[in-house]
Amino acid sequence: MNIGMLIICVVGGLTGLLSSVYLLVSMPVLIVWKVYRRIRFGYSLYQ
């Protein structure tokens, strides 16, 4: 396998990994933030 193809594979793999980690972390944080605002300030969960 040549070096160019190896670099493309590594960059693609890292991109997929980082986007998956971002979604895994951001969704629960967003839900907790909305529940906190609902309890603390009485905002709707849909705002």
Secondary structure as a PSIPRED ss2 file (coil, helix, strand):
# PSIPRED VFORMAT (PSIPRED V4.0)

   1 M C   1.000  0.000  0.000
   2 N C   1.000  0.000  0.000
   3 I H   0.000  1.000  0.000
   4 G H   0.000  1.000  0.000
   5 M H   0.000  1.000  0.000
   6 L H   0.000  1.000  0.000
   7 I H   0.000  1.000  0.000
   8 I H   0.000  1.000  0.000
   9 C H   0.000  1.000  0.000
  10 V H   0.000  1.000  0.000
  11 V H   0.000  1.000  0.000
  12 G H   0.000  1.000  0.000
  13 G H   0.000  1.000  0.000
  14 L H   0.000  1.000  0.000
  15 T H   0.000  1.000  0.000
  16 G H   0.000  1.000  0.000
  17 L H   0.000  1.000  0.000
  18 L H   0.000  1.000  0.000
  19 S H   0.000  1.000  0.000
  20 S H   0.000  1.000  0.000
  21 V H   0.000  1.000  0.000
  22 Y H   0.000  1.000  0.000
  23 L H   0.000  1.000  0.000
  24 L H   0.000  1.000  0.000
  25 V H   0.000  1.000  0.000
  26 S H   0.000  1.000  0.000
  27 M H   0.000  1.000  0.000
  28 P H   0.000  1.000  0.000
  29 V H   0.000  1.000  0.000
  30 L H   0.000  1.000  0.000
  31 I H   0.000  1.000  0.000
  32 V H   0.000  1.000  0.000
  33 W H   0.000  1.000  0.000
  34 K H   0.000  1.000  0.000
  35 V H   0.000  1.000  0.000
  36 Y H   0.000  1.000  0.000
  37 R H   0.000  1.000  0.000
  38 R H   0.000  1.000  0.000
  39 I H   0.000  1.000  0.000
  40 R H   0.000  1.000  0.000
  41 F H   0.000  1.000  0.000
  42 G C   1.000  0.000  0.000
  43 Y C   1.000  0.000  0.000
  44 S C   1.000  0.000  0.000
  45 L C   1.000  0.000  0.000
  46 Y C   1.000  0.000  0.000
  47 Q C   1.000  0.000  0.000
